[in-house]
Amino acid sequence: MKLITAIIQPSKFKDVKDALAKEGITKMTVTSVTGCGQQAGYGETYRGQDIEINLLKKVMLQIGVNDKFVEATIKSIIEGARTGNIGDGKIFVTTLDECIRIRTGERGNEAIG
């Protein structure tokens, strides 16, 4: 089992969700986050003051998958999120030691679904 965490542009969320759905991957947790990376931010003027915006709005997806869905999940996220520009995001894959479905008490691969 793996936990796939992706940080993407908010404008690409629908494309990523649609690409994942084509592969049968519909279970995910989505969070609005802010952060900075190579994109570094931008400057603007607010009420006559120059300010630097270096924490940009992003969307974080967390998807728990069985091992056979890892590559399909990664491929779908890249397909939906890639623009070729700085700021497209990152994907992190971590090993899940355990998953427990609270409702039924199922564990492991059965709990992921």
N, C-alpha and C positions, 0 to 999 in steps of 0.2 A: 504494500500500500504506500502511496505517495501523497503528499500535500503539495499541490502546485499553486504558487502564489504569483500573480501577475500584476504589475503596475502598468496601467495604460492611460492613454489620453481619453478624457471623458467623451469626446466626440466619436471615438471608435468603439465605444461599449456595445452599441447595437450590432455593429458588424461582427464583433467578437462573439457575442451571444448567439447570433445567427449561425456563424461558422461552427460553434460548439454544438448547437442543436442538430445540425446536419450529421454530426457524428454520434448523436444520441446522448450527448452530455448536457444535462439540463439542471443538475444540482450544483449550486454554488452559493457562496456568500459574497456579497458585494458591499464595499465600503467606500465612501468619499474620503479621500485623504489629500494632504498637501505634502510636497517634498521638492527637492532639487537634486539635480545630477549634472550631467554634462551640458544640459540645456541652459543652466545658470540663471535664468530669469530675464527680466526686462525692466526698463525704467519708464516712469510716467510722471506727469505733473498733476498734483492734487491740491487745489486751493492755493495755487502759486508756489507750492513747494515741490521740489524734485524728490521723488522717492524711488527706491529700488525694490521691486517685487522679485524675491528670489525663492519663495516657496510657492510653487505652482499647483493648481488643482489637478488631481489625478484620480483614477478609479483603481481600487485594489480588489482583485478577484481571488478568492481562495476556493480551491476545488480539491476535494479528497477523491482519489480514484484508485481502483485496483491496478496492478502493474500492467495489465494488457491494454489499458486506456491511456497510459502516460504519453506515448508518442503522438497519438491522435489528438490529445488535449493540447499538447505543445504546438503541434502543426496548426491546429485551428486558431489558437490565440495569435500566432504569428501571421497567419493568413488574414485575420480580421483587423489586426492592430497596425501592421506595417504600412508606413507611408514613405519610408526611406529617409526621413528627416530626423535630426537630433530630437530626442524627447519621445520617441515611439514607446519606450518603456523597457521593462526587464521581466524575466520569468525566473523564479526560483523554485527548485524541486528539492523537497526534503522528504526523508523517510518517516513514515508514520509507524510508531511502535504498536499502537493499539487504537481501535475505533470502537465505540460502544453506542448502540442505538438506545436511547433512554427509554422509549416507549416499550420496546420488547425485550431489552437486555441482550440482544444479539451482539456478537463481537466479531471483529476482523472483517474479512471480505464481505460477509453477508450484511454487516452493518453499513458499509460504505454504499452498497446498492448497485 
